[in-house]
Amino acid sequence: MKTIQLSLMATSALAALSLASVAQAGPVEAGRWAVSGSIGTEVPVSGDVHGGTTTGEIPLAALASLRDAGAPALPSALTATGNAGQLRIQSRGFDDIYDNATALNLEATYGIGGGREVFGNFDYVKADEGTTQVGTAAVVNGTNTVAEVAVYGRFGEYKGMGVSVGVRQWFNEGGTFEPYIAGRIGASKIDEIRATFTVPDLTINQSLRDVPFYDDTTVLTAGFEAGVSYKMSENVSLIAETGLRYYGKLDGNDSAIGGLGLASINEEGSRLVVPVTLKLRAVF
């Protein structure tokens, strides 16, 4: 809520500043500047939060050590001689775990002529933590599955800040509606992501709570955008924008899950999203 309020305050300030401006809205003339603020969402279309794997046999004693204090004894059918544990994890995408992210942006733009601009952005993105079933825990005896129960994962916020630079080309200059295309490249620092894994049917609820999963990571970002500007006055425009944006892979942290044969599942973290934003821009 605070971030939305700040964004509204920023866009209101831009509108007030634009009243004192003498330049026109739309493409920035050569040698002139514009500033803008936007709020929107990012819809994930590709990319996994974690990969999938099936572990080798895990001694039942190792799984038993993860159970909550005071947990009841397991049924004898599960602990019979020759039985072992196995984790069967399936990959999960960002759209399986996270809702659409909130995206905030501040931009400074400089006109270079011919309907072209160069720009620099400061971006903030945040998706709230989410929970899903990530796979199953099985008790096996050779090639036979004796029992299989659900494993759940809860993943912390996907949150980061970044900067980027790019070039924008406008069309239909001087019209009420002015479309453009743009490309950008930059870097974002994505905060650490921690995870909680539980197996309720085996009373494993505490031992893998809030464990490291991804470290703080600075990732490459790149994007292609298309938008259209509506001239609200000679000094200010409202812009609707969408496109494709890429965020690079995250650095996995295996300190809590590597011993269970899951070291490979957090070698992911890249994402491709469709940003949808509404921007208020003042030209000076």
ZADO-1210 file (C-alpha; in nm, 4 decimals, padded with zeros to 6 digits):
<atoms>
<atom x="00.0000" y="00.0000" z="00.0000" code="MET" pos="1"/>
<atom x="00.2808" y="00.2418" z="00.0841" code="LYS" pos="2"/>
<atom x="00.4484" y="00.1843" z="-00.2526" code="THR" pos="3"/>
<atom x="00.1220" y="00.2580" z="-00.4364" code="ILE" pos="4"/>
<atom x="00.0714" y="00.5762" z="-00.2314" code="GLN" pos="5"/>
<atom x="00.4261" y="00.6890" z="-00.3085" code="LEU" pos="6"/>
<atom x="00.3729" y="00.6221" z="-00.6773" code="SER" pos="7"/>
<atom x="00.0516" y="00.8241" z="-00.6801" code="LEU" pos="8"/>
<atom x="00.2289" y="01.1098" z="-00.5012" code="MET" pos="9"/>
<atom x="00.5109" y="01.0974" z="-00.7556" code="ALA" pos="10"/>
<atom x="00.2768" y="01.1018" z="-01.0549" code="THR" pos="11"/>
<atom x="00.0772" y="01.3881" z="-00.8988" code="SER" pos="12"/>
<atom x="00.3994" y="01.5828" z="-00.8555" code="ALA" pos="13"/>
<atom x="00.4875" y="01.5225" z="-01.2200" code="LEU" pos="14"/>
<atom x="00.1495" y="01.6532" z="-01.3280" code="ALA" pos="15"/>
<atom x="00.1966" y="01.9660" z="-01.1167" code="ALA" pos="16"/>
<atom x="00.5435" y="02.0254" z="-01.2568" code="LEU" pos="17"/>
<atom x="00.4159" y="01.9853" z="-01.6107" code="SER" pos="18"/>
<atom x="00.1855" y="02.2844" z="-01.5701" code="LEU" pos="19"/>
<atom x="00.4936" y="02.5034" z="-01.5546" code="ALA" pos="20"/>
<atom x="00.6482" y="02.3410" z="-01.8631" code="SER" pos="21"/>
<atom x="00.6580" y="02.5093" z="-02.2017" code="VAL" pos="22"/>
<atom x="00.7448" y="02.2040" z="-02.4130" code="ALA" pos="23"/>
<atom x="00.4934" y="01.9732" z="-02.5822" code="GLN" pos="24"/>
<atom x="00.3996" y="01.6241" z="-02.4708" code="ALA" pos="25"/>
<atom x="00.4878" y="01.3211" z="-02.6824" code="GLY" pos="26"/>
<atom x="00.8346" y="01.2627" z="-02.8330" code="PRO" pos="27"/>
<atom x="01.0950" y="01.4743" z="-02.6596" code="VAL" pos="28"/>
<atom x="01.2506" y="01.7293" z="-02.8942" code="GLU" pos="29"/>
<atom x="01.6275" y="01.7135" z="-02.9413" code="ALA" pos="30"/>
<atom x="01.8057" y="01.8622" z="-02.6413" code="GLY" pos="31"/>
<atom x="01.5017" y="01.8541" z="-02.4110" code="ARG" pos="32"/>
<atom x="01.4148" y="01.6332" z="-02.1143" code="TRP" pos="33"/>
<atom x="01.1122" y="01.4476" z="-01.9811" code="ALA" pos="34"/>
<atom x="01.0451" y="01.2697" z="-01.6542" code="VAL" pos="35"/>
<atom x="00.7841" y="01.0040" z="-01.5862" code="SER" pos="36"/>
<atom x="00.6540" y="00.7704" z="-01.3228" code="GLY" pos="37"/>
<atom x="00.4585" y="00.4502" z="-01.3765" code="SER" pos="38"/>
<atom x="00.2803" y="00.1751" z="-01.1896" code="ILE" pos="39"/>
<atom x="00.1809" y="-00.1608" z="-01.3272" code="GLY" pos="40"/>
<atom x="00.2127" y="-00.5349" z="-01.3081" code="THR" pos="41"/>
<atom x="00.4348" y="-00.8078" z="-01.4492" code="GLU" pos="42"/>
<atom x="00.2650" y="-01.1245" z="-01.5742" code="VAL" pos="43"/>
<atom x="00.5000" y="-01.4279" z="-01.5765" code="PRO" pos="44"/>
<atom x="00.4991" y="-01.6236" z="-01.9025" code="VAL" pos="45"/>
<atom x="00.8116" y="-01.8389" z="-01.8675" code="SER" pos="46"/>
<atom x="01.0696" y="-01.9415" z="-01.6097" code="GLY" pos="47"/>
<atom x="01.0877" y="-02.1820" z="-01.3161" code="ASP" pos="48"/>
<atom x="01.1253" y="-02.1018" z="-00.9485" code="VAL" pos="49"/>
<atom x="01.2793" y="-02.4462" z="-00.9077" code="HIS" pos="50"/>
<atom x="01.3588" y="-02.7467" z="-01.1193" code="GLY" pos="51"/>
<atom x="01.2580" y="-03.1079" z="-01.0755" code="GLY" pos="52"/>
<atom x="01.4476" y="-03.4177" z="-00.9664" code="THR" pos="53"/>
<atom x="01.3964" y="-03.7645" z="-00.8221" code="THR" pos="54"/>
<atom x="01.6508" y="-03.8459" z="-00.5564" code="THR" pos="55"/>
<atom x="01.8184" y="-04.1750" z="-00.4969" code="GLY" pos="56"/>
<atom x="01.7197" y="-04.3803" z="-00.1948" code="GLU" pos="57"/>
<atom x="01.7403" y="-04.1865" z="00.1319" code="ILE" pos="58"/>
<atom x="01.7815" y="-04.3810" z="00.4589" code="PRO" pos="59"/>
<atom x="01.4601" y="-04.3673" z="00.6595" code="LEU" pos="60"/>
<atom x="01.6656" y="-04.2540" z="00.9601" code="ALA" pos="61"/>
<atom x="01.7563" y="-03.9371" z="00.7665" code="ALA" pos="62"/>
<atom x="01.3919" y="-03.8579" z="00.6989" code="LEU" pos="63"/>
<atom x="01.2969" y="-03.9481" z="01.0568" code="ALA" pos="64"/>
<atom x="01.5496" y="-03.6904" z="01.1820" code="SER" pos="65"/>
<atom x="01.3481" y="-03.4184" z="01.0049" code="LEU" pos="66"/>
<atom x="01.0242" y="-03.4988" z="01.1876" code="ARG" pos="67"/>
<atom x="00.8843" y="-03.2638" z="01.4492" code="ASP" pos="68"/>
<atom x="00.9680" y="-03.3211" z="01.8130" code="ALA" pos="69"/>
<atom x="00.7081" y="-03.5473" z="01.9711" code="GLY" pos="70"/>
<atom x="00.5811" y="-03.6783" z="01.6364" code="ALA" pos="71"/>
<atom x="00.4053" y="-04.0169" z="01.6639" code="PRO" pos="72"/>
<atom x="00.5884" y="-04.3288" z="01.5490" code="ALA" pos="73"/>
<atom x="00.5560" y="-04.4178" z="01.1848" code="LEU" pos="74"/>
<atom x="00.3475" y="-04.7243" z="01.0946" code="PRO" pos="75"/>
<atom x="00.5489" y="-05.0454" z="01.0869" code="SER" pos="76"/>
<atom x="00.4647" y="-05.0939" z="00.7177" code="ALA" pos="77"/>
<atom x="00.6707" y="-04.7846" z="00.6399" code="LEU" pos="78"/>
<atom x="00.9691" y="-04.8797" z="00.8536" code="THR" pos="79"/>
<atom x="00.9932" y="-05.2431" z="00.7416" code="ALA" pos="80"/>
<atom x="01.3345" y="-05.3835" z="00.6539" code="THR" pos="81"/>
<atom x="01.4429" y="-05.2877" z="00.3016" code="GLY" pos="82"/>
<atom x="01.2359" y="-04.9713" z="00.2865" code="ASN" pos="83"/>
<atom x="01.3961" y="-04.6343" z="00.2033" code="ALA" pos="84"/>
<atom x="01.2831" y="-04.2809" z="00.1383" code="GLY" pos="85"/>
<atom x="01.2772" y="-04.0944" z="-00.1904" code="GLN" pos="86"/>
<atom x="01.1912" y="-03.7354" z="-00.2825" code="LEU" pos="87"/>
<atom x="01.0163" y="-03.6763" z="-00.6123" code="ARG" pos="88"/>
<atom x="01.0194" y="-03.3041" z="-00.6883" code="ILE" pos="89"/>
<atom x="00.8542" y="-03.1549" z="-00.9960" code="GLN" pos="90"/>
<atom x="00.9533" y="-02.8210" z="-01.1476" code="SER" pos="91"/>
<atom x="00.7320" y="-02.5240" z="-01.0656" code="ARG" pos="92"/>
<atom x="00.7072" y="-02.2031" z="-01.2648" code="GLY" pos="93"/>
<atom x="00.6710" y="-01.8500" z="-01.1359" code="PHE" pos="94"/>
<atom x="00.3052" y="-01.8601" z="-01.2372" code="ASP" pos="95"/>
<atom x="00.2565" y="-02.1692" z="-01.0168" code="ASP" pos="96"/>
<atom x="00.3868" y="-01.9975" z="-00.7035" code="ILE" pos="97"/>
<atom x="00.3641" y="-01.6207" z="-00.7364" code="TYR" pos="98"/>
<atom x="00.0819" y="-01.3865" z="-00.8287" code="ASP" pos="99"/>
<atom x="00.1560" y="-01.1115" z="-01.0784" code="ASN" pos="100"/>
<atom x="00.4267" y="-00.8797" z="-00.9502" code="ALA" pos="101"/>
<atom x="00.3769" y="-00.5103" z="-00.8740" code="THR" pos="102"/>
<atom x="00.6134" y="-00.2920" z="-01.0781" code="ALA" pos="103"/>
<atom x="00.7058" y="00.0736" z="-01.0107" code="LEU" pos="104"/>
<atom x="00.9260" y="00.2842" z="-01.2357" code="ASN" pos="105"/>
<atom x="01.0862" y="00.6275" z="-01.2513" code="LEU" pos="106"/>
<atom x="01.2358" y="00.7432" z="-01.5813" code="GLU" pos="107"/>
<atom x="01.4441" y="01.0320" z="-01.7148" code="ALA" pos="108"/>
<atom x="01.4325" y="01.0809" z="-02.0923" code="THR" pos="109"/>
<atom x="01.6424" y="01.2900" z="-02.3313" code="TYR" pos="110"/>
<atom x="01.5431" y="01.3724" z="-02.6881" code="GLY" pos="111"/>
<atom x="01.7974" y="01.3123" z="-02.9665" code="ILE" pos="112"/>
<atom x="01.5821" y="01.4079" z="-03.2658" code="GLY" pos="113"/>
<atom x="01.3969" y="01.2225" z="-03.5382" code="GLY" pos="114"/>
<atom x="01.1359" y="01.0995" z="-03.2916" code="GLY" pos="115"/>
<atom x="01.4041" y="00.9119" z="-03.0955" code="ARG" pos="116"/>
<atom x="01.4850" y="00.9293" z="-02.7267" code="GLU" pos="117"/>
<atom x="01.7348" y="00.7760" z="-02.4902" code="VAL" pos="118"/>
<atom x="01.6221" y="00.7007" z="-02.1377" code="PHE" pos="119"/>
<atom x="01.7331" y="00.5734" z="-01.8005" code="GLY" pos="120"/>
<atom x="01.5080" y="00.3876" z="-01.5579" code="ASN" pos="121"/>
<atom x="01.4956" y="00.2987" z="-01.1919" code="PHE" pos="122"/>
<atom x="01.2693" y="-00.0041" z="-01.1381" code="ASP" pos="123"/>
<atom x="01.1200" y="-00.1764" z="-00.8350" code="TYR" pos="124"/>
<atom x="00.9417" y="-00.5110" z="-00.8572" code="VAL" pos="125"/>
<atom x="00.7752" y="-00.7224" z="-00.5879" code="LYS" pos="126"/>
<atom x="00.5705" y="-01.0432" z="-00.5896" code="ALA" pos="127"/>
<atom x="00.4290" y="-01.1694" z="-00.2595" code="ASP" pos="128"/>
<atom x="00.5335" y="-01.5069" z="-00.1190" code="GLU" pos="129"/>
<atom x="00.3438" y="-01.8107" z="-00.2388" code="GLY" pos="130"/>
<atom x="00.2799" y="-02.1760" z="-00.1558" code="THR" pos="131"/>
<atom x="00.2288" y="-02.4827" z="-00.3742" code="THR" pos="132"/>
<atom x="00.2780" y="-02.8583" z="-00.3745" code="GLN" pos="133"/>
<atom x="00.6295" y="-02.9119" z="-00.5089" code="VAL" pos="134"/>
<atom x="00.6235" y="-03.2902" z="-00.5334" code="GLY" pos="135"/>
<atom x="00.5991" y="-03.6002" z="-00.3160" code="THR" pos="136"/>
<atom x="00.7928" y="-03.7956" z="-00.0553" code="ALA" pos="137"/>
<atom x="00.7812" y="-04.1707" z="-00.1095" code="ALA" pos="138"/>
<atom x="00.8724" y="-04.4810" z="00.0833" code="VAL" pos="139"/>
<atom x="01.0118" y="-04.7354" z="-00.1602" code="VAL" pos="140"/>
<atom x="01.1282" y="-05.0926" z="-00.1470" code="ASN" pos="141"/>
<atom x="01.3372" y="-05.1620" z="-00.4528" code="GLY" pos="142"/>
<atom x="01.1232" y="-05.0621" z="-00.7497" code="THR" pos="143"/>
<atom x="00.8005" y="-05.0721" z="-00.5492" code="ASN" pos="144"/>
<atom x="00.6391" y="-04.7624" z="-00.3983" code="THR" pos="145"/>
<atom x="00.5089" y="-04.8490" z="-00.0515" code="VAL" pos="146"/>
<atom x="00.3583" y="-04.5062" z="00.0215" code="ALA" pos="147"/>
<atom x="00.3661" y="-04.1541" z="-00.1252" code="GLU" pos="148"/>
<atom x="00.2608" y="-03.8249" z="00.0339" code="VAL" pos="149"/>
<atom x="00.2629" y="-03.4585" z="-00.0688" code="ALA" pos="150"/>
<atom x="00.5554" y="-03.2184" z="-00.0179" code="VAL" pos="151"/>
<atom x="00.4705" y="-02.8485" z="00.0009" code="TYR" pos="152"/>
<atom x="00.6918" y="-02.5468" z="-00.0500" code="GLY" pos="153"/>
<atom x="00.6418" y="-02.1865" z="00.0554" code="ARG" pos="154"/>
<atom x="00.8708" y="-01.9352" z="-00.1138" code="PHE" pos="155"/>
<atom x="00.9507" y="-01.5853" z="00.0087" code="GLY" pos="156"/>
<atom x="00.8916" y="-01.2629" z="-00.1795" code="GLU" pos="157"/>
<atom x="01.0474" y="-01.2106" z="-00.5197" code="TYR" pos="158"/>
<atom x="01.1662" y="-00.8530" z="-00.4759" code="LYS" pos="159"/>
<atom x="01.4308" y="-00.6370" z="-00.6360" code="GLY" pos="160"/>
<atom x="01.5466" y="-00.2991" z="-00.7610" code="MET" pos="161"/>
<atom x="01.7297" y="-00.2230" z="-01.0805" code="GLY" pos="162"/>
<atom x="01.8457" y="00.0283" z="-01.3370" code="VAL" pos="163"/>
<atom x="01.8344" y="00.0157" z="-01.7157" code="SER" pos="164"/>
<atom x="01.9026" y="00.2297" z="-02.0203" code="VAL" pos="165"/>
<atom x="01.7353" y="00.2188" z="-02.3578" code="GLY" pos="166"/>
<atom x="01.6275" y="00.3801" z="-02.6821" code="VAL" pos="167"/>
<atom x="01.2713" y="00.4678" z="-02.7888" code="ARG" pos="168"/>
<atom x="01.1380" y="00.5432" z="-03.1387" code="GLN" pos="169"/>
<atom x="00.8109" y="00.7320" z="-03.1779" code="TRP" pos="170"/>
<atom x="00.5660" y="00.7322" z="-03.4692" code="PHE" pos="171"/>
<atom x="00.2730" y="00.9515" z="-03.5755" code="ASN" pos="172"/>
<atom x="00.4359" y="01.2565" z="-03.4184" code="GLU" pos="173"/>
<atom x="00.1925" y="01.5357" z="-03.3434" code="GLY" pos="174"/>
<atom x="-00.1148" y="01.3099" z="-03.3359" code="GLY" pos="175"/>
<atom x="-00.3468" y="01.2767" z="-03.0404" code="THR" pos="176"/>
<atom x="-00.2289" y="00.9178" z="-03.0032" code="PHE" pos="177"/>
<atom x="00.1430" y="00.8557" z="-03.0604" code="GLU" pos="178"/>
<atom x="00.2752" y="00.4955" z="-03.0615" code="PRO" pos="179"/>
<atom x="00.6344" y="00.3894" z="-03.0006" code="TYR" pos="180"/>
<atom x="00.8656" y="00.0930" z="-02.9665" code="ILE" pos="181"/>
<atom x="01.1639" y="00.0704" z="-02.7312" code="ALA" pos="182"/>
<atom x="01.4429" y="-00.1570" z="-02.6202" code="GLY" pos="183"/>
<atom x="01.6325" y="-00.1595" z="-02.2928" code="ARG" pos="184"/>
<atom x="01.9131" y="-00.3401" z="-02.1109" code="ILE" pos="185"/>
<atom x="02.0151" y="-00.3214" z="-01.7465" code="GLY" pos="186"/>
<atom x="02.0705" y="-00.5012" z="-01.4189" code="ALA" pos="187"/>
<atom x="01.8585" y="-00.5719" z="-01.1120" code="SER" pos="188"/>
<atom x="01.9505" y="-00.6822" z="-00.7613" code="LYS" pos="189"/>
<atom x="01.7036" y="-00.9519" z="-00.6547" code="ILE" pos="190"/>
<atom x="01.6792" y="-01.0076" z="-00.2801" code="ASP" pos="191"/>
<atom x="01.7454" y="-01.3403" z="-00.1115" code="GLU" pos="192"/>
<atom x="01.4589" y="-01.5884" z="-00.1371" code="ILE" pos="193"/>
<atom x="01.4059" y="-01.8276" z="00.1517" code="ARG" pos="194"/>
<atom x="01.1786" y="-02.1301" z="00.1481" code="ALA" pos="195"/>
<atom x="00.9867" y="-02.3563" z="00.3830" code="THR" pos="196"/>
<atom x="00.9302" y="-02.7223" z="00.2942" code="PHE" pos="197"/>
<atom x="00.6769" y="-02.9356" z="00.4794" code="THR" pos="198"/>
<atom x="00.5481" y="-03.2917" z="00.4586" code="VAL" pos="199"/>
<atom x="00.2403" y="-03.2815" z="00.6850" code="PRO" pos="200"/>
<atom x="00.1583" y="-03.6533" z="00.6510" code="ASP" pos="201"/>
<atom x="00.5047" y="-03.7399" z="00.7890" code="LEU" pos="202"/>
<atom x="00.4873" y="-03.4636" z="01.0550" code="THR" pos="203"/>
<atom x="00.7762" y="-03.2742" z="00.8938" code="ILE" pos="204"/>
<atom x="00.6767" y="-02.9128" z="00.9560" code="ASN" pos="205"/>
<atom x="00.9646" y="-02.7375" z="01.1365" code="GLN" pos="206"/>
<atom x="01.3075" y="-02.8678" z="01.0331" code="SER" pos="207"/>
<atom x="01.3034" y="-02.7131" z="00.6851" code="LEU" pos="208"/>
<atom x="01.1352" y="-02.3870" z="00.7790" code="ARG" pos="209"/>
<atom x="01.2689" y="-02.0559" z="00.6396" code="ASP" pos="210"/>
<atom x="01.5832" y="-02.2102" z="00.4893" code="VAL" pos="211"/>
<atom x="01.8077" y="-02.0440" z="00.2267" code="PRO" pos="212"/>
<atom x="01.7061" y="-02.1162" z="-00.1308" code="PHE" pos="213"/>
<atom x="01.8405" y="-01.8303" z="-00.3468" code="TYR" pos="214"/>
<atom x="02.1054" y="-01.5795" z="-00.2410" code="ASP" pos="215"/>
<atom x="02.0954" y="-01.2074" z="-00.3198" code="ASP" pos="216"/>
<atom x="02.1718" y="-01.1957" z="-00.6921" code="THR" pos="217"/>
<atom x="02.2460" y="-00.9213" z="-00.9426" code="THR" pos="218"/>
<atom x="02.0911" y="-01.0341" z="-01.2707" code="VAL" pos="219"/>
<atom x="02.0941" y="-00.9128" z="-01.6279" code="LEU" pos="220"/>
<atom x="01.7674" y="-00.7609" z="-01.7504" code="THR" pos="221"/>
<atom x="01.6571" y="-00.6827" z="-02.1032" code="ALA" pos="222"/>
<atom x="01.3309" y="-00.5865" z="-02.2610" code="GLY" pos="223"/>
<atom x="01.1336" y="-00.4853" z="-02.5657" code="PHE" pos="224"/>
<atom x="00.8372" y="-00.2540" z="-02.5212" code="GLU" pos="225"/>
<atom x="00.5572" y="-00.0993" z="-02.7227" code="ALA" pos="226"/>
<atom x="00.3255" y="00.1731" z="-02.6072" code="GLY" pos="227"/>
<atom x="00.0926" y="00.4500" z="-02.7019" code="VAL" pos="228"/>
<atom x="00.0803" y="00.8008" z="-02.5628" code="SER" pos="229"/>
<atom x="-00.2345" y="01.0099" z="-02.5220" code="TYR" pos="230"/>
<atom x="-00.1716" y="01.3829" z="-02.5102" code="LYS" pos="231"/>
<atom x="-00.3611" y="01.5179" z="-02.2102" code="MET" pos="232"/>
<atom x="-00.2269" y="01.8701" z="-02.2632" code="SER" pos="233"/>
<atom x="00.0619" y="02.0401" z="-02.4357" code="GLU" pos="234"/>
<atom x="00.2763" y="01.9489" z="-02.1373" code="ASN" pos="235"/>
<atom x="00.1706" y="01.6079" z="-02.0107" code="VAL" pos="236"/>
<atom x="00.0806" y="01.2712" z="-02.1565" code="SER" pos="237"/>
<atom x="-00.0625" y="00.9439" z="-02.0309" code="LEU" pos="238"/>
<atom x="00.1107" y="00.6343" z="-02.1667" code="ILE" pos="239"/>
<atom x="-00.0024" y="00.2707" z="-02.1757" code="ALA" pos="240"/>
<atom x="00.2824" y="00.0253" z="-02.2282" code="GLU" pos="241"/>
<atom x="00.3435" y="-00.3476" z="-02.2582" code="THR" pos="242"/>
<atom x="00.6130" y="-00.5768" z="-02.3958" code="GLY" pos="243"/>
<atom x="00.8473" y="-00.8550" z="-02.2895" code="LEU" pos="244"/>
<atom x="01.1102" y="-00.8374" z="-02.0149" code="ARG" pos="245"/>
<atom x="01.3762" y="-01.0880" z="-01.9151" code="TYR" pos="246"/>
<atom x="01.5360" y="-01.1346" z="-01.5725" code="TYR" pos="247"/>
<atom x="01.8451" y="-01.3564" z="-01.5437" code="GLY" pos="248"/>
<atom x="01.9103" y="-01.6658" z="-01.3319" code="LYS" pos="249"/>
<atom x="01.9441" y="-01.6517" z="-00.9542" code="LEU" pos="250"/>
<atom x="02.2283" y="-01.7922" z="-00.7423" code="ASP" pos="251"/>
<atom x="02.1112" y="-02.1056" z="-00.5607" code="GLY" pos="252"/>
<atom x="02.1975" y="-02.1785" z="-00.1973" code="ASN" pos="253"/>
<atom x="02.2126" y="-02.5535" z="-00.1265" code="ASP" pos="254"/>
<atom x="02.3144" y="-02.5373" z="00.2385" code="SER" pos="255"/>
<atom x="01.9837" y="-02.6733" z="00.3697" code="ALA" pos="256"/>
<atom x="01.8623" y="-02.8970" z="00.0869" code="ILE" pos="257"/>
<atom x="02.1814" y="-03.0335" z="-00.0705" code="GLY" pos="258"/>
<atom x="02.2130" y="-03.3172" z="00.1801" code="GLY" pos="259"/>
<atom x="01.8732" y="-03.4475" z="00.0729" code="LEU" pos="260"/>
<atom x="01.9802" y="-03.4824" z="-00.2903" code="GLY" pos="261"/>
<atom x="01.8057" y="-03.1608" z="-00.3972" code="LEU" pos="262"/>
<atom x="02.1094" y="-02.9488" z="-00.4850" code="ALA" pos="263"/>
<atom x="02.0053" y="-02.9240" z="-00.8499" code="SER" pos="264"/>
<atom x="01.6560" y="-02.7834" z="-00.8061" code="ILE" pos="265"/>
<atom x="01.7586" y="-02.4231" z="-00.7363" code="ASN" pos="266"/>
<atom x="01.9693" y="-02.3734" z="-01.0479" code="GLU" pos="267"/>
<atom x="01.6823" y="-02.1787" z="-01.2033" code="GLU" pos="268"/>
<atom x="01.5222" y="-01.8437" z="-01.1215" code="GLY" pos="269"/>
<atom x="01.5277" y="-01.6705" z="-01.4612" code="SER" pos="270"/>
<atom x="01.1933" y="-01.5329" z="-01.5729" code="ARG" pos="271"/>
<atom x="01.0244" y="-01.3838" z="-01.8770" code="LEU" pos="272"/>
<atom x="00.7344" y="-01.1516" z="-01.8041" code="VAL" pos="273"/>
<atom x="00.4844" y="-00.9309" z="-01.9831" code="VAL" pos="274"/>
<atom x="00.4855" y="-00.5888" z="-01.8136" code="PRO" pos="275"/>
<atom x="00.1633" y="-00.3878" z="-01.8314" code="VAL" pos="276"/>
<atom x="00.2029" y="-00.0330" z="-01.7043" code="THR" pos="277"/>
<atom x="00.0370" y="00.3062" z="-01.6981" code="LEU" pos="278"/>
<atom x="00.2764" y="00.5996" z="-01.7080" code="LYS" pos="279"/>
<atom x="00.2373" y="00.9747" z="-01.6544" code="LEU" pos="280"/>
<atom x="00.5010" y="01.1817" z="-01.8332" code="ARG" pos="281"/>
<atom x="00.5894" y="01.5490" z="-01.8283" code="ALA" pos="282"/>
<atom x="00.8036" y="01.7039" z="-02.1046" code="VAL" pos="283"/>
<atom x="01.0209" y="02.0077" z="-02.0266" code="PHE" pos="284"/>
</atoms>
